[in-house]
Amino acid sequence: LMELNTLGVKGGYSERDVTEVAKAFTGWTIRRPQEGGTFFFDSRMHQPGNKVVLGHRIKQSGEREAIEVLTFLSRSPATAKFIATKLAERFVSDDPPPALVARMEHTFVKKDGDIREVLATLFHSPEFWANAAYRAKLKTPLEFVASALRATGVDVADPKALSEALNRMGEPLYGCQQPNGYSMRAQAWMSAGALVERMHFSLALSAGKLPGAVMSLPELLAGQQVAPDGEHLLAMLEDKLLNGEISPETHRIIAHALDTAPATAIRGERGSDGQELGVIAALLLGSPDFQRR
């Protein structure tokens, strides 16, 4: 409650404060949890007596003690800073501008913790719209897989292969063993092995080798006249998969690979445009540019 949802690990609380908060919550339970469960306060299980949390005295009042703890913690300046920082890290950058965080803190305190108002401060800030914040965040494995499916228009019939791919990338669905959840910071997802798995996924998806999630390249470029050479195919897929927003360096590297690779390596034995499209799509999905959101 204090470390992950209010004050943060640097919120200034002690082990004694943790114990006092735990005492305040004694008696809070659920009736018939196997049948859906409803909240129930069992006064017989409640620790009697006054409690002191961060110097704040909480008079003995049974069920109301925990409500007072929640109210007190939610209005702490440390909570305002912690929540503002987490939101800015989620939507702006791994190291958000301190001035932005400070304004979000102020809104949190002024609006009594109204998250909608805090987000409005964030989304209307110049820092959110700055060039430095545009695509500054690295996609988590789940974001990467979801965006690849969305960009390619894949109709998922069976998610098993996708779930297995997420396992290999290090983000099993609902599989985080720590209570703080998966990291939102790039450093957690940038190991060589994790990035190689992303490329493997891109290759498998583009080659139609993911059971239950087969990409149709003709449908991907439906309504467009497919040009015969690699340069035009690359330009078409850059527009489709990255909205044309690709760095000159990434474009140059992929174009060079298409120019220098043996024809069979790109087109396969039959020399089909479809296979060439698949290779280009895989290189774009696995590129540094597509890893950013």
C-alpha positions as CSV (number, residue, x, y, z in Angstrom):
1,L,0.0,0.0,0.0
2,M,2.7,2.5,1.0
3,E,5.6,1.4,-1.2
4,L,3.7,0.7,-4.5
5,N,0.5,2.7,-4.4
6,T,0.9,5.8,-2.3
7,L,4.2,7.1,-0.7
8,G,6.7,5.2,-2.7
9,V,9.8,3.4,-1.5
10,K,11.4,6.8,-0.5
11,G,8.2,8.0,1.2
12,G,9.8,8.3,4.6
13,Y,7.9,5.6,6.5
14,S,9.5,3.1,8.9
15,E,8.9,-0.5,9.7
16,R,6.8,0.6,12.7
17,D,4.6,2.6,10.4
18,V,4.1,-0.6,8.3
19,T,3.1,-2.5,11.4
20,E,0.7,0.2,12.5
21,V,-1.0,0.3,9.1
22,A,-1.4,-3.4,9.2
23,K,-3.1,-3.2,12.6
24,A,-5.5,-0.6,11.2
25,F,-6.5,-3.1,8.5
26,T,-7.1,-6.1,10.8
27,G,-10.6,-7.3,10.5
28,W,-11.0,-6.3,6.8
29,T,-11.9,-9.5,5.0
30,I,-14.2,-11.0,2.3
31,R,-17.3,-13.1,2.9
32,R,-17.5,-16.3,0.8
33,P,-14.5,-15.5,-1.4
34,Q,-15.1,-18.6,-3.5
35,E,-18.5,-17.3,-4.5
36,G,-17.4,-13.9,-5.7
37,G,-17.0,-12.4,-2.3
38,T,-18.2,-9.2,-0.7
39,F,-16.4,-6.9,1.7
40,F,-16.9,-7.8,5.4
41,F,-15.4,-6.2,8.5
42,D,-14.9,-8.8,11.3
43,S,-14.6,-6.9,14.5
44,R,-13.5,-10.0,16.3
45,M,-10.3,-10.0,14.3
46,H,-9.5,-6.3,14.7
47,Q,-6.6,-5.1,16.7
48,P,-7.9,-2.8,19.4
49,G,-6.3,0.5,20.5
50,N,-5.0,3.7,18.9
51,K,-2.5,3.6,16.1
52,V,0.2,6.1,15.0
53,V,1.2,6.3,11.3
54,L,3.9,8.8,10.3
55,G,3.2,10.7,13.4
56,H,-0.5,10.9,12.7
57,R,-2.6,9.6,15.6
58,I,-5.6,7.4,14.6
59,K,-8.1,6.9,17.3
60,Q,-9.6,3.5,17.8
61,S,-12.7,3.3,15.6
62,G,-12.8,-0.2,14.2
63,E,-13.5,-0.3,10.5
64,R,-13.0,3.5,10.1
65,E,-9.3,3.3,11.1
66,A,-8.3,1.8,7.7
67,I,-10.4,4.5,5.9
68,E,-8.6,7.2,7.9
69,V,-5.2,5.6,6.9
70,L,-6.2,5.5,3.2
71,T,-7.3,9.1,3.3
72,F,-4.2,10.3,5.2
73,L,-1.8,8.5,2.8
74,S,-3.6,9.6,-0.3
75,R,-3.2,13.3,0.8
76,S,0.4,13.0,1.6
77,P,2.8,15.2,-0.4
78,A,5.0,12.1,-0.9
79,T,2.0,10.4,-2.6
80,A,1.5,13.3,-4.9
81,K,5.1,13.2,-6.0
82,F,5.1,9.4,-6.4
83,I,2.0,9.3,-8.5
84,A,3.0,12.3,-10.6
85,T,6.4,10.7,-11.3
86,K,4.9,7.3,-12.3
87,L,2.4,8.9,-14.7
88,A,5.1,11.1,-16.3
89,E,7.3,8.1,-16.7
90,R,4.5,6.2,-18.4
91,F,3.5,8.9,-20.9
92,V,6.6,11.1,-21.4
93,S,9.9,9.5,-20.8
94,D,11.9,7.2,-18.4
95,D,13.3,10.4,-16.9
96,P,10.6,13.0,-17.1
97,P,11.3,16.8,-16.7
98,P,11.2,17.7,-13.0
99,A,9.2,20.9,-13.8
100,L,6.4,18.8,-15.3
101,V,6.4,16.4,-12.4
102,A,6.2,19.4,-10.0
103,R,3.1,20.9,-11.8
104,M,1.4,17.5,-11.8
105,E,2.1,17.2,-8.0
106,H,0.6,20.6,-7.5
107,T,-2.6,19.5,-9.4
108,F,-2.8,16.3,-7.4
109,V,-2.7,18.2,-4.1
110,K,-5.0,21.0,-5.3
111,K,-7.6,18.6,-6.8
112,D,-7.5,16.2,-3.9
113,G,-5.9,13.4,-5.9
114,D,-8.2,13.6,-8.9
115,I,-6.2,11.5,-11.5
116,R,-8.2,12.9,-14.4
117,E,-7.1,16.5,-13.5
118,V,-3.5,15.3,-13.1
119,L,-3.6,13.7,-16.5
120,A,-5.1,16.8,-18.0
121,T,-2.1,18.8,-16.6
122,L,0.2,16.2,-18.2
123,F,-1.5,16.0,-21.6
124,H,-1.7,19.8,-21.9
125,S,1.9,20.4,-21.0
126,P,4.5,21.5,-23.5
127,E,6.8,18.7,-22.3
128,F,4.3,16.1,-23.4
129,W,4.1,17.6,-26.9
130,A,7.9,18.4,-27.2
131,N,9.9,16.7,-29.9
132,A,12.1,15.1,-27.2
133,A,9.1,13.2,-25.9
134,Y,7.9,11.9,-29.3
135,R,8.5,8.2,-29.5
136,A,10.9,8.5,-26.5
137,K,9.5,5.4,-24.8
138,L,10.5,1.8,-25.7
139,K,7.7,-0.6,-26.2
140,T,7.3,-3.4,-23.7
141,P,7.1,-6.8,-25.2
142,L,3.3,-6.7,-24.9
143,E,3.1,-3.3,-26.5
144,F,5.5,-4.5,-29.3
145,V,3.4,-7.6,-30.1
146,A,0.1,-5.7,-29.9
147,S,1.4,-2.9,-32.2
148,A,2.8,-5.4,-34.7
149,L,-0.6,-7.2,-34.9
150,R,-2.4,-3.9,-35.3
151,A,0.0,-2.5,-37.9
152,T,-0.3,-5.7,-40.0
153,G,-4.0,-6.2,-39.6
154,V,-3.6,-9.8,-38.3
155,D,-6.9,-11.5,-37.3
156,V,-5.9,-13.6,-34.3
157,A,-7.7,-16.9,-34.2
158,D,-5.7,-18.5,-31.5
159,P,-3.5,-16.5,-29.1
160,K,-1.3,-19.4,-27.9
161,A,1.6,-18.6,-30.2
162,L,1.5,-15.0,-29.2
163,S,1.5,-15.9,-25.5
164,E,4.5,-18.2,-26.0
165,A,6.3,-15.3,-27.8
166,L,5.7,-13.0,-24.9
167,N,7.1,-15.6,-22.6
168,R,10.3,-15.7,-24.6
169,M,10.5,-11.9,-24.6
170,G,10.3,-11.9,-20.8
171,E,6.8,-10.6,-20.2
172,P,4.5,-13.5,-19.7
173,L,0.8,-12.4,-19.5
174,Y,-0.2,-12.0,-15.9
175,G,3.1,-13.7,-15.0
176,C,5.0,-11.0,-13.1
177,Q,6.3,-12.5,-9.8
178,Q,6.9,-9.2,-8.2
179,P,4.1,-7.1,-6.7
180,N,5.3,-3.9,-8.5
181,G,4.4,-5.3,-11.9
182,Y,6.5,-5.2,-15.1
183,S,8.9,-2.3,-15.6
184,M,8.0,0.7,-17.8
185,R,11.7,1.6,-18.3
186,A,13.6,0.8,-21.4
187,Q,16.5,-0.7,-19.5
188,A,14.4,-3.7,-18.5
189,W,13.7,-4.7,-22.1
190,M,16.9,-3.9,-24.0
191,S,19.1,-7.0,-23.5
192,A,20.5,-8.5,-26.6
193,G,18.5,-11.7,-26.1
194,A,15.2,-9.9,-25.7
195,L,15.8,-7.8,-28.8
196,V,16.7,-11.0,-30.8
197,E,13.4,-12.5,-29.7
198,R,11.6,-9.5,-31.1
199,M,13.3,-10.0,-34.5
200,H,12.4,-13.8,-34.4
201,F,8.8,-12.8,-33.7
202,S,8.9,-10.3,-36.6
203,L,10.3,-12.9,-39.0
204,A,7.8,-15.6,-37.9
205,L,4.8,-13.2,-38.2
206,S,5.8,-11.9,-41.6
207,A,6.5,-15.4,-42.9
208,G,3.1,-16.7,-41.8
209,K,4.6,-19.1,-39.3
210,L,2.7,-18.1,-36.2
211,P,-0.2,-20.6,-35.8
212,G,-3.5,-18.7,-35.2
213,A,-2.1,-15.4,-36.2
214,V,-1.3,-15.5,-39.9
215,M,-0.6,-12.2,-41.7
216,S,-2.0,-11.7,-45.2
217,L,0.4,-9.5,-47.2
218,P,-2.0,-9.0,-50.1
219,E,-4.6,-7.7,-47.7
220,L,-2.0,-5.6,-46.0
221,L,-1.4,-3.7,-49.2
222,A,-5.0,-4.0,-50.6
223,G,-5.8,-1.3,-53.0
224,Q,-2.2,-0.4,-53.7
225,Q,-0.3,-1.2,-56.8
226,V,2.6,-3.3,-55.7
227,A,5.8,-2.2,-57.5
228,P,8.2,-4.9,-58.7
229,D,11.4,-3.6,-57.2
230,G,12.6,-3.7,-53.6
231,E,13.0,0.0,-53.1
232,H,9.3,0.7,-53.9
233,L,8.2,-2.2,-51.8
234,L,10.2,-0.9,-48.9
235,A,8.7,2.6,-49.3
236,M,5.1,1.2,-49.4
237,L,5.6,-0.9,-46.2
238,E,7.3,2.0,-44.4
239,D,4.2,4.0,-45.0
240,K,1.9,1.1,-43.9
241,L,3.8,-0.1,-40.8
242,L,5.5,3.1,-39.6
243,N,3.4,5.8,-41.2
244,G,6.4,6.8,-43.1
245,E,8.2,7.8,-39.9
246,I,11.5,5.9,-40.3
247,S,15.0,7.2,-39.7
248,P,17.3,7.7,-42.7
249,E,19.7,5.3,-41.2
250,T,17.2,2.4,-40.8
251,H,15.9,3.0,-44.3
252,R,19.5,2.9,-45.7
253,I,20.4,-0.3,-43.8
254,I,17.3,-2.2,-45.0
255,A,17.6,-0.9,-48.6
256,H,21.3,-2.0,-48.6
257,A,20.3,-5.4,-47.3
258,L,17.8,-5.8,-50.1
259,D,20.3,-4.7,-52.7
260,T,23.2,-6.9,-51.6
261,A,21.4,-10.1,-50.5
262,P,21.2,-13.0,-53.0
263,A,17.9,-13.1,-54.8
264,T,16.9,-16.5,-53.4
265,A,17.6,-15.1,-49.9
266,I,15.0,-12.4,-50.4
267,R,12.5,-13.9,-52.9
268,G,13.0,-17.6,-52.2
269,E,13.2,-20.3,-54.8
270,R,10.1,-19.1,-56.7
271,G,11.2,-15.5,-56.6
272,S,7.8,-14.3,-55.5
273,D,7.1,-10.7,-54.5
274,G,5.1,-12.0,-51.6
275,Q,8.2,-13.5,-50.0
276,E,10.1,-10.2,-50.6
277,L,7.3,-8.3,-49.0
278,G,7.5,-10.7,-46.0
279,V,11.3,-10.1,-45.5
280,I,10.9,-6.3,-45.8
281,A,8.0,-6.4,-43.3
282,A,10.0,-8.5,-40.9
283,L,13.0,-6.1,-41.1
284,L,10.7,-3.1,-40.4
285,L,8.9,-4.7,-37.5
286,G,12.2,-5.7,-36.0
287,S,13.9,-2.3,-36.6
288,P,14.8,0.1,-33.8
289,D,12.1,2.6,-35.2
290,F,9.3,0.1,-34.6
291,Q,10.4,-0.6,-31.0
292,R,9.5,3.0,-30.0
293,R,6.0,4.2,-29.1
